[in-house]
Amino acid sequence: MSRCPDNRPSVLLVNWRDTRHPEGGGSERYVERIAEGLAQLGYRVAIQCADHGRAPLGNWVAGVRFRRRGNKFTVYLYALLAILRSDADVIVDVQNGMPFFSRLVARCPVLVLVHHVHREQWHSALGPFFGRIGWWIESWLAPRLYRKCRYVTVSNVTRDELAALGVELRRTVVIPNGLDAVPAVPVRQAQEPVLVAVSRLVPHKRLEHAIDLVARLRPTWPNLRLELVGEGPWKEVLRQHAIDRGVADSVVIHGWVDEHRKHEILAGSWVHVCPSVKEGWGIVIMESAAHGVPTVAYRSAGGVAEAIVEGRTGLLAEDFDDFVAHTEALLRDHPLRKAMGAAGRVRAAQFSWDESLDAFESVLHSALGLPRRPILDNSPVAQQVE
């Protein structure tokens, strides 16, 4: 993709977190990879997000200006002030459940980025009373406030869920996550069975199910080990849960690890498990697939049903018993695991950040009333962009 002229528009992305945030995850990586790609193409790009003490209040990373102000609640007020003061040509309102209400103050087009709908998470995050308020804002108020805006999401599942909330299909473009080339790691699949889960350690990721899975399977698989990779406030809860289930010696909670170590753990695993309540897509599913490791996840968990090609690159469960049965089937059947791993590698190779960036830039052009740019052909992204 060629570099754009210096007169390309400026873009301000408002997001709750960045990847340096203790609770940062896949959605933040998507935002930053797109932002970095736009900066490389000549756009002026800024990200306004919460302060968290692990990064400066302001700095530049890969051509993107970061401004960090406020906590997970007051970040919305600081974002509104940033929008008021901004000379941006496009605002990208990243809605992780809660909108930034940018439409109330923006003097330019607003593009809404939604990874997934948060119906199931509001209660666990805020309790029954405030959870109902949060869901009302997301499901009723936001679709009406942004009724004239274009939306971007990462899966057709989320596109359909947004449509059910009143966001017309014609206003929503699906641009899946890209995938970096996985590093070559000098690790082969472990001799003994290993399950892996890479995730933020928060309630809605439901990693207790992964620990319960080990407890259910260990009588048959005494050497089974679960590797949990990730950070978050739920770490000690999970550690205690493993103790309570009597499998603490079979569960390794790594916490945060660098990218190289993460890929070493993935490459050495037999099966990747993703028991999350909801995912917009699931970057780690594709990373696991790139290492030839199939995934078991819940069919009801949103975009995972698209990240996984059922029966080819992984399996989708209806409930916990099904989750256990699917995982054990993959542990037992080496030829099936190998076939799914090979298919996963082929599928993972179809996704790249260049193609996602190309599609995102086309949506920016549309929001600005500029001619739509052609999208790279013969890719999953090209098939999604109308």
Buried (B, 14 or more C-beta within 10 A) or exposed (E): EEEBEEEBBBBBBBBBBBBBBBBBBBBBBBBBBBBBBBBBBBBBBBBBBBBBEEBEEEEEBEBBBBBBBBEBEEBBEBBBEBBEEBEBBBBBBBBBBBBBBBBEBBEBBBBBBBBBBBBBBBBBBBEEEEBEEBBEBBBEEBBEBBEEBBBBBBBBBBBEBBBEBEBEEEBBBBBBBBBBEBEEBEBEBBEEBBBBBBBBBBBBBBBBBBBBBBBBBBEEBEEBBBBBBBBBEBBEBBBEBBEEBEBBEBBBBBEEBEEEEBBBBBBBBBBBBBBBBBBBBBBBBBBBBBBBBBBBBBBBBBBBBBBBBEEBBBBBBEEBEBBBBBBBBBBEEEEBBEBBBBBBBEBBEBBBBEBBBBBBBBBBBBBEEEEEEEBBEEBBBBEBBE
